[in-house]
Amino acid sequence: MREYIPVLLFLVVAIGFAGGTIGLFSIIVPRRRNAVKNSAYECGVDPVGDARERFSIKFYLVAVLFILFSIEAVFLYPWAVAFRQLGLYGLVEMALFIVILFVGYVYLLKKRALEWD
């Protein structure tokens, strides 16, 4: 249990710092509200249309695929750390994992899921 004390202390300091910063700035920062500050900001361009406008499903598909492939790449780090202990079995398993990723990527390219038409 003693080995968790630094983690708990770090968690308390992080939460305290975040809460203290938000609390301090909510007290210090002046509030001068007007119509310009309350309007939506679109990179210097006046907003066009409704905020609840529908997006193409391709937008969400590309976002999910980006997250999926990013997370799967993270699995390479623990494997690289334990590579020598895993031996040939670990090498074959990781090769199979990468082949499955590659087949999925080729499937997405064939379906043209990553193109913005």
HELIX and SHEET records of a PDB file:
HELIX    1   1 ARG A    2  TYR A    4  5                                   3    
HELIX    2   2 ILE A    5  ILE A   28  1                                  24    
HELIX    3   3 ALA A   35  ASN A   38  1                                   4    
HELIX    4   4 ILE A   57  VAL A   74  1                                  18    
HELIX    5   5 LEU A   76  VAL A   81  1                                   6    
HELIX    6   6 PHE A   83  LYS A  110  1                                  28    
END                                                                             
